[in-house]
Amino acid sequence: MHEIRELINALHESVGEVIYESPEFTVTQRELDVFAALTENIDPMHNDVAWAAEGPWGQTIVHGLFILGLVPKFYKESGLPIYTTEKMYALNYGFDRVRFPAPFLTNQPARCTVRLIDILDKGAGRYILATEFVVTQRGHAKPTMVATFLPMVVTTDY
């Protein structure tokens, strides 16, 4: 049996389980401002500290797409196969569901929990590793993001 398929078969034991919890992280105002400039999405709730201090959250909040953009970082940290080698590569097949139930406050500690939901054999050495990402901030009841990521691992030794 091929090495990557053995890895995928071993992952079946982890389906349904939390496989990773990130260390605490924060998003700074500087990071927000750079993201806003890159995406041309400058908005007072994200980038005007004085306005946001008087706004509904009392401070700036992070763009949802900024948090979604951290998914590959957490995926890689989880140890799931996302790297390219001579035996495999991974592609972004997409997302099934993305929600932002609560605002992500700037400079507030957060964590990401990663859970392997399913492994879908697409044939010809292709596997989708359906993975749920839940980002929560310390002291908040609702998550700031819940997303189901669908990376496709493709074996080159099929």
Rosetta constraint file for C-alpha pairs under 8 A:
AtomPair CA 1 CA 5 HARMONIC 7.03 0.50
AtomPair CA 1 CA 6 HARMONIC 6.79 0.50
AtomPair CA 2 CA 6 HARMONIC 6.24 0.50
AtomPair CA 2 CA 157 HARMONIC 7.05 0.50
AtomPair CA 2 CA 158 HARMONIC 7.73 0.50
AtomPair CA 3 CA 7 HARMONIC 6.36 0.50
AtomPair CA 4 CA 8 HARMONIC 6.24 0.50
AtomPair CA 4 CA 87 HARMONIC 7.25 0.50
AtomPair CA 4 CA 88 HARMONIC 7.28 0.50
AtomPair CA 4 CA 155 HARMONIC 6.54 0.50
AtomPair CA 5 CA 9 HARMONIC 6.03 0.50
AtomPair CA 5 CA 125 HARMONIC 7.79 0.50
AtomPair CA 5 CA 155 HARMONIC 7.79 0.50
AtomPair CA 6 CA 10 HARMONIC 6.14 0.50
AtomPair CA 7 CA 11 HARMONIC 6.33 0.50
AtomPair CA 8 CA 12 HARMONIC 6.79 0.50
AtomPair CA 9 CA 13 HARMONIC 7.91 0.50
AtomPair CA 10 CA 14 HARMONIC 7.92 0.50
AtomPair CA 11 CA 15 HARMONIC 6.90 0.50
AtomPair CA 12 CA 118 HARMONIC 7.91 0.50
AtomPair CA 12 CA 119 HARMONIC 6.99 0.50
AtomPair CA 14 CA 18 HARMONIC 7.91 0.50
AtomPair CA 14 CA 19 HARMONIC 7.24 0.50
AtomPair CA 14 CA 116 HARMONIC 6.65 0.50
AtomPair CA 15 CA 115 HARMONIC 7.77 0.50
AtomPair CA 15 CA 116 HARMONIC 5.09 0.50
AtomPair CA 15 CA 117 HARMONIC 5.43 0.50
AtomPair CA 15 CA 118 HARMONIC 5.64 0.50
AtomPair CA 15 CA 119 HARMONIC 7.46 0.50
AtomPair CA 16 CA 115 HARMONIC 6.50 0.50
AtomPair CA 16 CA 116 HARMONIC 5.63 0.50
AtomPair CA 16 CA 117 HARMONIC 5.06 0.50
AtomPair CA 16 CA 118 HARMONIC 7.21 0.50
AtomPair CA 17 CA 115 HARMONIC 5.48 0.50
AtomPair CA 17 CA 116 HARMONIC 6.05 0.50
AtomPair CA 17 CA 117 HARMONIC 7.55 0.50
AtomPair CA 18 CA 113 HARMONIC 6.87 0.50
AtomPair CA 18 CA 114 HARMONIC 5.65 0.50
AtomPair CA 18 CA 115 HARMONIC 4.09 0.50
AtomPair CA 18 CA 116 HARMONIC 6.64 0.50
AtomPair CA 19 CA 78 HARMONIC 6.67 0.50
AtomPair CA 19 CA 113 HARMONIC 7.87 0.50
AtomPair CA 19 CA 114 HARMONIC 5.85 0.50
AtomPair CA 19 CA 115 HARMONIC 5.52 0.50
AtomPair CA 19 CA 116 HARMONIC 6.79 0.50
AtomPair CA 20 CA 77 HARMONIC 7.89 0.50
AtomPair CA 20 CA 78 HARMONIC 5.15 0.50
AtomPair CA 20 CA 113 HARMONIC 5.82 0.50
AtomPair CA 20 CA 114 HARMONIC 5.11 0.50
AtomPair CA 20 CA 115 HARMONIC 7.11 0.50
AtomPair CA 21 CA 78 HARMONIC 7.80 0.50
AtomPair CA 21 CA 111 HARMONIC 6.89 0.50
AtomPair CA 21 CA 112 HARMONIC 5.72 0.50
AtomPair CA 21 CA 113 HARMONIC 4.45 0.50
AtomPair CA 21 CA 114 HARMONIC 6.31 0.50
AtomPair CA 22 CA 74 HARMONIC 7.05 0.50
AtomPair CA 22 CA 77 HARMONIC 7.80 0.50
AtomPair CA 22 CA 111 HARMONIC 5.51 0.50
AtomPair CA 22 CA 112 HARMONIC 5.24 0.50
AtomPair CA 22 CA 113 HARMONIC 6.47 0.50
AtomPair CA 23 CA 111 HARMONIC 6.17 0.50
AtomPair CA 23 CA 112 HARMONIC 7.90 0.50
AtomPair CA 24 CA 109 HARMONIC 5.69 0.50
AtomPair CA 24 CA 110 HARMONIC 5.23 0.50
AtomPair CA 24 CA 111 HARMONIC 4.96 0.50
AtomPair CA 25 CA 109 HARMONIC 5.45 0.50
AtomPair CA 25 CA 110 HARMONIC 5.37 0.50
AtomPair CA 25 CA 111 HARMONIC 6.39 0.50
AtomPair CA 26 CA 106 HARMONIC 7.04 0.50
AtomPair CA 26 CA 107 HARMONIC 5.17 0.50
AtomPair CA 26 CA 108 HARMONIC 5.62 0.50
AtomPair CA 26 CA 109 HARMONIC 5.05 0.50
AtomPair CA 26 CA 110 HARMONIC 6.18 0.50
AtomPair CA 27 CA 31 HARMONIC 6.43 0.50
AtomPair CA 27 CA 32 HARMONIC 7.15 0.50
AtomPair CA 27 CA 62 HARMONIC 7.38 0.50
AtomPair CA 27 CA 106 HARMONIC 5.57 0.50
AtomPair CA 27 CA 107 HARMONIC 5.44 0.50
AtomPair CA 27 CA 108 HARMONIC 7.42 0.50
AtomPair CA 28 CA 32 HARMONIC 6.37 0.50
AtomPair CA 28 CA 106 HARMONIC 5.86 0.50
AtomPair CA 28 CA 107 HARMONIC 5.34 0.50
AtomPair CA 29 CA 33 HARMONIC 6.10 0.50
AtomPair CA 29 CA 47 HARMONIC 7.41 0.50
AtomPair CA 29 CA 60 HARMONIC 7.86 0.50
AtomPair CA 29 CA 106 HARMONIC 6.52 0.50
AtomPair CA 29 CA 107 HARMONIC 7.50 0.50
AtomPair CA 30 CA 34 HARMONIC 6.24 0.50
AtomPair CA 31 CA 35 HARMONIC 6.17 0.50
AtomPair CA 32 CA 36 HARMONIC 6.09 0.50
AtomPair CA 32 CA 46 HARMONIC 6.89 0.50
AtomPair CA 32 CA 47 HARMONIC 6.96 0.50
AtomPair CA 32 CA 62 HARMONIC 6.48 0.50
AtomPair CA 32 CA 63 HARMONIC 7.57 0.50
AtomPair CA 32 CA 66 HARMONIC 7.96 0.50
AtomPair CA 33 CA 37 HARMONIC 6.18 0.50
AtomPair CA 33 CA 42 HARMONIC 7.72 0.50
AtomPair CA 33 CA 46 HARMONIC 7.77 0.50
AtomPair CA 33 CA 47 HARMONIC 5.99 0.50
AtomPair CA 34 CA 38 HARMONIC 6.16 0.50
AtomPair CA 35 CA 39 HARMONIC 6.11 0.50
AtomPair CA 35 CA 66 HARMONIC 7.09 0.50
AtomPair CA 36 CA 40 HARMONIC 5.53 0.50
AtomPair CA 36 CA 41 HARMONIC 4.80 0.50
AtomPair CA 36 CA 42 HARMONIC 5.00 0.50
AtomPair CA 36 CA 43 HARMONIC 7.92 0.50
AtomPair CA 36 CA 47 HARMONIC 7.66 0.50
AtomPair CA 37 CA 41 HARMONIC 6.68 0.50
AtomPair CA 37 CA 42 HARMONIC 6.65 0.50
AtomPair CA 42 CA 46 HARMONIC 7.09 0.50
AtomPair CA 42 CA 47 HARMONIC 6.32 0.50
AtomPair CA 43 CA 47 HARMONIC 5.74 0.50
AtomPair CA 43 CA 48 HARMONIC 7.23 0.50
AtomPair CA 44 CA 48 HARMONIC 4.43 0.50
AtomPair CA 44 CA 49 HARMONIC 7.50 0.50
AtomPair CA 44 CA 51 HARMONIC 6.22 0.50
AtomPair CA 44 CA 52 HARMONIC 6.49 0.50
AtomPair CA 44 CA 60 HARMONIC 7.81 0.50
AtomPair CA 45 CA 49 HARMONIC 7.90 0.50
AtomPair CA 45 CA 51 HARMONIC 7.23 0.50
AtomPair CA 45 CA 52 HARMONIC 5.35 0.50
AtomPair CA 45 CA 55 HARMONIC 7.49 0.50
AtomPair CA 45 CA 59 HARMONIC 7.78 0.50
AtomPair CA 45 CA 60 HARMONIC 5.30 0.50
AtomPair CA 45 CA 61 HARMONIC 6.16 0.50
AtomPair CA 46 CA 52 HARMONIC 7.52 0.50
AtomPair CA 46 CA 60 HARMONIC 4.89 0.50
AtomPair CA 46 CA 61 HARMONIC 5.17 0.50
AtomPair CA 46 CA 62 HARMONIC 5.97 0.50
AtomPair CA 46 CA 63 HARMONIC 6.81 0.50
AtomPair CA 47 CA 60 HARMONIC 6.62 0.50
AtomPair CA 48 CA 52 HARMONIC 6.01 0.50
AtomPair CA 48 CA 60 HARMONIC 7.16 0.50
AtomPair CA 49 CA 53 HARMONIC 6.05 0.50
AtomPair CA 49 CA 59 HARMONIC 6.47 0.50
AtomPair CA 49 CA 60 HARMONIC 6.02 0.50
AtomPair CA 50 CA 54 HARMONIC 6.94 0.50
AtomPair CA 51 CA 55 HARMONIC 6.23 0.50
AtomPair CA 52 CA 56 HARMONIC 7.46 0.50
AtomPair CA 52 CA 57 HARMONIC 7.06 0.50
AtomPair CA 52 CA 58 HARMONIC 5.82 0.50
AtomPair CA 52 CA 59 HARMONIC 4.66 0.50
AtomPair CA 52 CA 60 HARMONIC 5.11 0.50
AtomPair CA 53 CA 57 HARMONIC 7.39 0.50
AtomPair CA 53 CA 58 HARMONIC 4.28 0.50
AtomPair CA 53 CA 59 HARMONIC 4.52 0.50
AtomPair CA 53 CA 60 HARMONIC 7.18 0.50
AtomPair CA 54 CA 58 HARMONIC 5.70 0.50
AtomPair CA 54 CA 59 HARMONIC 7.55 0.50
AtomPair CA 55 CA 59 HARMONIC 7.07 0.50
AtomPair CA 57 CA 61 HARMONIC 7.66 0.50
AtomPair CA 57 CA 105 HARMONIC 7.93 0.50
AtomPair CA 59 CA 105 HARMONIC 7.14 0.50
AtomPair CA 59 CA 106 HARMONIC 7.23 0.50
AtomPair CA 60 CA 105 HARMONIC 6.42 0.50
AtomPair CA 60 CA 106 HARMONIC 5.86 0.50
AtomPair CA 61 CA 103 HARMONIC 6.26 0.50
AtomPair CA 61 CA 104 HARMONIC 5.46 0.50
AtomPair CA 61 CA 105 HARMONIC 4.55 0.50
AtomPair CA 61 CA 106 HARMONIC 5.35 0.50
AtomPair CA 62 CA 66 HARMONIC 6.84 0.50
AtomPair CA 62 CA 67 HARMONIC 7.45 0.50
AtomPair CA 62 CA 103 HARMONIC 7.29 0.50
AtomPair CA 62 CA 104 HARMONIC 5.38 0.50
AtomPair CA 62 CA 105 HARMONIC 6.16 0.50
AtomPair CA 62 CA 106 HARMONIC 6.02 0.50
AtomPair CA 63 CA 67 HARMONIC 6.84 0.50
AtomPair CA 63 CA 104 HARMONIC 7.83 0.50
AtomPair CA 64 CA 68 HARMONIC 6.25 0.50
AtomPair CA 64 CA 100 HARMONIC 6.63 0.50
AtomPair CA 64 CA 104 HARMONIC 7.76 0.50
AtomPair CA 64 CA 145 HARMONIC 7.58 0.50
AtomPair CA 65 CA 69 HARMONIC 5.94 0.50
AtomPair CA 66 CA 70 HARMONIC 6.84 0.50
AtomPair CA 67 CA 71 HARMONIC 7.42 0.50
AtomPair CA 67 CA 145 HARMONIC 7.46 0.50
AtomPair CA 68 CA 145 HARMONIC 7.68 0.50
AtomPair CA 68 CA 147 HARMONIC 7.78 0.50
AtomPair CA 70 CA 74 HARMONIC 6.49 0.50
AtomPair CA 71 CA 75 HARMONIC 5.97 0.50
AtomPair CA 71 CA 133 HARMONIC 7.32 0.50
AtomPair CA 71 CA 149 HARMONIC 7.94 0.50
AtomPair CA 72 CA 76 HARMONIC 6.02 0.50
AtomPair CA 73 CA 77 HARMONIC 6.20 0.50
AtomPair CA 74 CA 78 HARMONIC 6.05 0.50
AtomPair CA 74 CA 112 HARMONIC 7.28 0.50
AtomPair CA 74 CA 114 HARMONIC 7.63 0.50
AtomPair CA 75 CA 79 HARMONIC 7.02 0.50
AtomPair CA 75 CA 80 HARMONIC 6.40 0.50
AtomPair CA 75 CA 82 HARMONIC 7.49 0.50
AtomPair CA 75 CA 114 HARMONIC 7.52 0.50
AtomPair CA 76 CA 80 HARMONIC 6.28 0.50
AtomPair CA 76 CA 81 HARMONIC 7.30 0.50
AtomPair CA 76 CA 82 HARMONIC 6.26 0.50
AtomPair CA 76 CA 83 HARMONIC 7.82 0.50
AtomPair CA 78 CA 114 HARMONIC 7.24 0.50
AtomPair CA 81 CA 90 HARMONIC 7.43 0.50
AtomPair CA 81 CA 153 HARMONIC 7.27 0.50
AtomPair CA 82 CA 89 HARMONIC 6.80 0.50
AtomPair CA 82 CA 90 HARMONIC 5.14 0.50
AtomPair CA 82 CA 91 HARMONIC 7.96 0.50
AtomPair CA 82 CA 151 HARMONIC 7.77 0.50
AtomPair CA 82 CA 153 HARMONIC 7.18 0.50
AtomPair CA 83 CA 88 HARMONIC 7.75 0.50
AtomPair CA 83 CA 89 HARMONIC 6.11 0.50
AtomPair CA 83 CA 90 HARMONIC 6.51 0.50
AtomPair CA 84 CA 88 HARMONIC 5.76 0.50
AtomPair CA 84 CA 89 HARMONIC 4.29 0.50
AtomPair CA 84 CA 90 HARMONIC 6.67 0.50
AtomPair CA 85 CA 89 HARMONIC 6.32 0.50
AtomPair CA 86 CA 156 HARMONIC 7.17 0.50
AtomPair CA 87 CA 155 HARMONIC 5.78 0.50
AtomPair CA 87 CA 156 HARMONIC 4.95 0.50
AtomPair CA 87 CA 157 HARMONIC 5.90 0.50
AtomPair CA 88 CA 153 HARMONIC 6.87 0.50
AtomPair CA 88 CA 154 HARMONIC 5.47 0.50
AtomPair CA 88 CA 155 HARMONIC 4.29 0.50
AtomPair CA 88 CA 156 HARMONIC 5.24 0.50
AtomPair CA 88 CA 157 HARMONIC 7.70 0.50
AtomPair CA 89 CA 153 HARMONIC 5.87 0.50
AtomPair CA 89 CA 154 HARMONIC 5.43 0.50
AtomPair CA 89 CA 155 HARMONIC 6.69 0.50
AtomPair CA 89 CA 156 HARMONIC 7.75 0.50
AtomPair CA 90 CA 151 HARMONIC 6.44 0.50
AtomPair CA 90 CA 152 HARMONIC 5.40 0.50
AtomPair CA 90 CA 153 HARMONIC 4.35 0.50
AtomPair CA 90 CA 154 HARMONIC 5.99 0.50
AtomPair CA 91 CA 151 HARMONIC 5.68 0.50
AtomPair CA 91 CA 152 HARMONIC 5.11 0.50
AtomPair CA 91 CA 153 HARMONIC 6.52 0.50
AtomPair CA 91 CA 154 HARMONIC 7.81 0.50
AtomPair CA 92 CA 150 HARMONIC 6.66 0.50
AtomPair CA 92 CA 151 HARMONIC 4.79 0.50
AtomPair CA 92 CA 152 HARMONIC 6.34 0.50
AtomPair CA 93 CA 128 HARMONIC 7.88 0.50
AtomPair CA 93 CA 150 HARMONIC 5.41 0.50
AtomPair CA 93 CA 151 HARMONIC 5.25 0.50
AtomPair CA 93 CA 152 HARMONIC 5.81 0.50
AtomPair CA 94 CA 149 HARMONIC 6.28 0.50
AtomPair CA 94 CA 150 HARMONIC 5.26 0.50
AtomPair CA 94 CA 151 HARMONIC 6.87 0.50
AtomPair CA 95 CA 147 HARMONIC 7.20 0.50
AtomPair CA 95 CA 148 HARMONIC 5.53 0.50
AtomPair CA 95 CA 149 HARMONIC 4.59 0.50
AtomPair CA 95 CA 150 HARMONIC 5.51 0.50
AtomPair CA 96 CA 147 HARMONIC 7.61 0.50
AtomPair CA 96 CA 148 HARMONIC 5.45 0.50
AtomPair CA 96 CA 149 HARMONIC 6.63 0.50
AtomPair CA 96 CA 150 HARMONIC 7.20 0.50
AtomPair CA 97 CA 146 HARMONIC 7.82 0.50
AtomPair CA 97 CA 147 HARMONIC 5.49 0.50
AtomPair CA 97 CA 148 HARMONIC 5.31 0.50
AtomPair CA 97 CA 149 HARMONIC 7.83 0.50
AtomPair CA 98 CA 145 HARMONIC 7.23 0.50
AtomPair CA 98 CA 146 HARMONIC 5.80 0.50
AtomPair CA 98 CA 147 HARMONIC 4.22 0.50
AtomPair CA 98 CA 148 HARMONIC 6.49 0.50
AtomPair CA 99 CA 145 HARMONIC 5.64 0.50
AtomPair CA 99 CA 146 HARMONIC 5.28 0.50
AtomPair CA 99 CA 147 HARMONIC 6.31 0.50
AtomPair CA 100 CA 143 HARMONIC 7.47 0.50
AtomPair CA 100 CA 144 HARMONIC 5.26 0.50
AtomPair CA 100 CA 145 HARMONIC 4.44 0.50
AtomPair CA 100 CA 146 HARMONIC 6.53 0.50
AtomPair CA 101 CA 142 HARMONIC 6.53 0.50
AtomPair CA 101 CA 143 HARMONIC 6.14 0.50
AtomPair CA 101 CA 144 HARMONIC 5.54 0.50
AtomPair CA 101 CA 145 HARMONIC 6.37 0.50
AtomPair CA 101 CA 146 HARMONIC 7.84 0.50
AtomPair CA 102 CA 142 HARMONIC 6.05 0.50
AtomPair CA 102 CA 143 HARMONIC 6.11 0.50
AtomPair CA 102 CA 144 HARMONIC 4.59 0.50
AtomPair CA 102 CA 145 HARMONIC 7.42 0.50
AtomPair CA 103 CA 144 HARMONIC 5.68 0.50
AtomPair CA 104 CA 108 HARMONIC 7.96 0.50
AtomPair CA 104 CA 137 HARMONIC 7.26 0.50
AtomPair CA 104 CA 144 HARMONIC 5.53 0.50
AtomPair CA 108 CA 137 HARMONIC 6.80 0.50
AtomPair CA 108 CA 138 HARMONIC 7.36 0.50
AtomPair CA 109 CA 137 HARMONIC 5.75 0.50
AtomPair CA 109 CA 138 HARMONIC 5.83 0.50
AtomPair CA 110 CA 135 HARMONIC 6.78 0.50
AtomPair CA 110 CA 136 HARMONIC 5.45 0.50
AtomPair CA 110 CA 137 HARMONIC 4.03 0.50
AtomPair CA 110 CA 138 HARMONIC 5.85 0.50
AtomPair CA 111 CA 135 HARMONIC 5.63 0.50
AtomPair CA 111 CA 136 HARMONIC 5.60 0.50
AtomPair CA 111 CA 137 HARMONIC 6.46 0.50
AtomPair CA 111 CA 138 HARMONIC 7.97 0.50
AtomPair CA 112 CA 133 HARMONIC 6.50 0.50
AtomPair CA 112 CA 134 HARMONIC 5.49 0.50
AtomPair CA 112 CA 135 HARMONIC 4.35 0.50
AtomPair CA 112 CA 136 HARMONIC 6.54 0.50
AtomPair CA 113 CA 132 HARMONIC 7.98 0.50
AtomPair CA 113 CA 133 HARMONIC 5.74 0.50
AtomPair CA 113 CA 134 HARMONIC 5.21 0.50
AtomPair CA 113 CA 135 HARMONIC 6.49 0.50
AtomPair CA 114 CA 131 HARMONIC 6.80 0.50
AtomPair CA 114 CA 132 HARMONIC 5.67 0.50
AtomPair CA 114 CA 133 HARMONIC 4.82 0.50
AtomPair CA 114 CA 134 HARMONIC 6.68 0.50
AtomPair CA 115 CA 131 HARMONIC 5.67 0.50
AtomPair CA 115 CA 132 HARMONIC 5.10 0.50
AtomPair CA 115 CA 133 HARMONIC 6.69 0.50
AtomPair CA 116 CA 129 HARMONIC 7.08 0.50
AtomPair CA 116 CA 130 HARMONIC 6.25 0.50
AtomPair CA 116 CA 131 HARMONIC 4.55 0.50
AtomPair CA 116 CA 132 HARMONIC 6.39 0.50
AtomPair CA 117 CA 129 HARMONIC 7.56 0.50
AtomPair CA 117 CA 130 HARMONIC 5.32 0.50
AtomPair CA 117 CA 131 HARMONIC 5.26 0.50
AtomPair CA 117 CA 132 HARMONIC 6.52 0.50
AtomPair CA 118 CA 128 HARMONIC 7.97 0.50
AtomPair CA 118 CA 129 HARMONIC 6.03 0.50
AtomPair CA 118 CA 130 HARMONIC 5.07 0.50
AtomPair CA 118 CA 131 HARMONIC 7.15 0.50
AtomPair CA 119 CA 127 HARMONIC 6.59 0.50
AtomPair CA 119 CA 128 HARMONIC 5.67 0.50
AtomPair CA 119 CA 129 HARMONIC 4.72 0.50
AtomPair CA 119 CA 130 HARMONIC 6.14 0.50
AtomPair CA 120 CA 127 HARMONIC 5.49 0.50
AtomPair CA 120 CA 128 HARMONIC 4.99 0.50
AtomPair CA 120 CA 129 HARMONIC 6.56 0.50
AtomPair CA 120 CA 130 HARMONIC 7.64 0.50
AtomPair CA 121 CA 125 HARMONIC 7.82 0.50
AtomPair CA 121 CA 126 HARMONIC 6.27 0.50
AtomPair CA 121 CA 127 HARMONIC 4.70 0.50
AtomPair CA 121 CA 128 HARMONIC 6.65 0.50
AtomPair CA 122 CA 126 HARMONIC 5.23 0.50
AtomPair CA 122 CA 127 HARMONIC 5.57 0.50
AtomPair CA 122 CA 128 HARMONIC 7.19 0.50
AtomPair CA 123 CA 127 HARMONIC 7.43 0.50
AtomPair CA 124 CA 158 HARMONIC 6.57 0.50
AtomPair CA 125 CA 154 HARMONIC 5.69 0.50
AtomPair CA 125 CA 155 HARMONIC 5.13 0.50
AtomPair CA 125 CA 156 HARMONIC 7.48 0.50
AtomPair CA 125 CA 157 HARMONIC 7.87 0.50
AtomPair CA 125 CA 158 HARMONIC 5.33 0.50
AtomPair CA 126 CA 152 HARMONIC 6.52 0.50
AtomPair CA 126 CA 153 HARMONIC 5.70 0.50
AtomPair CA 126 CA 154 HARMONIC 4.49 0.50
AtomPair CA 126 CA 155 HARMONIC 6.48 0.50
AtomPair CA 127 CA 152 HARMONIC 5.39 0.50
AtomPair CA 127 CA 153 HARMONIC 5.15 0.50
AtomPair CA 127 CA 154 HARMONIC 6.49 0.50
AtomPair CA 128 CA 150 HARMONIC 5.95 0.50
AtomPair CA 128 CA 151 HARMONIC 5.62 0.50
AtomPair CA 128 CA 152 HARMONIC 4.31 0.50
AtomPair CA 128 CA 153 HARMONIC 6.25 0.50
AtomPair CA 129 CA 150 HARMONIC 5.92 0.50
AtomPair CA 129 CA 151 HARMONIC 5.79 0.50
AtomPair CA 129 CA 152 HARMONIC 6.44 0.50
AtomPair CA 129 CA 153 HARMONIC 7.51 0.50
AtomPair CA 130 CA 148 HARMONIC 6.61 0.50
AtomPair CA 130 CA 149 HARMONIC 5.87 0.50
AtomPair CA 130 CA 150 HARMONIC 4.80 0.50
AtomPair CA 130 CA 151 HARMONIC 6.95 0.50
AtomPair CA 131 CA 148 HARMONIC 5.49 0.50
AtomPair CA 131 CA 149 HARMONIC 5.22 0.50
AtomPair CA 131 CA 150 HARMONIC 6.49 0.50
AtomPair CA 132 CA 146 HARMONIC 7.07 0.50
AtomPair CA 132 CA 147 HARMONIC 5.64 0.50
AtomPair CA 132 CA 148 HARMONIC 4.43 0.50
AtomPair CA 132 CA 149 HARMONIC 6.28 0.50
AtomPair CA 133 CA 145 HARMONIC 7.54 0.50
AtomPair CA 133 CA 146 HARMONIC 5.61 0.50
AtomPair CA 133 CA 147 HARMONIC 5.17 0.50
AtomPair CA 133 CA 148 HARMONIC 6.33 0.50
AtomPair CA 133 CA 149 HARMONIC 7.52 0.50
AtomPair CA 134 CA 143 HARMONIC 6.58 0.50
AtomPair CA 134 CA 144 HARMONIC 7.67 0.50
AtomPair CA 134 CA 145 HARMONIC 5.66 0.50
AtomPair CA 134 CA 146 HARMONIC 4.56 0.50
AtomPair CA 134 CA 147 HARMONIC 6.67 0.50
AtomPair CA 135 CA 143 HARMONIC 5.65 0.50
AtomPair CA 135 CA 144 HARMONIC 5.57 0.50
AtomPair CA 135 CA 145 HARMONIC 5.09 0.50
AtomPair CA 135 CA 146 HARMONIC 6.57 0.50
AtomPair CA 136 CA 140 HARMONIC 7.14 0.50
AtomPair CA 136 CA 142 HARMONIC 7.03 0.50
AtomPair CA 136 CA 143 HARMONIC 4.41 0.50
AtomPair CA 136 CA 144 HARMONIC 5.50 0.50
AtomPair CA 136 CA 145 HARMONIC 7.22 0.50
AtomPair CA 137 CA 143 HARMONIC 7.01 0.50
AtomPair CA 137 CA 144 HARMONIC 7.12 0.50
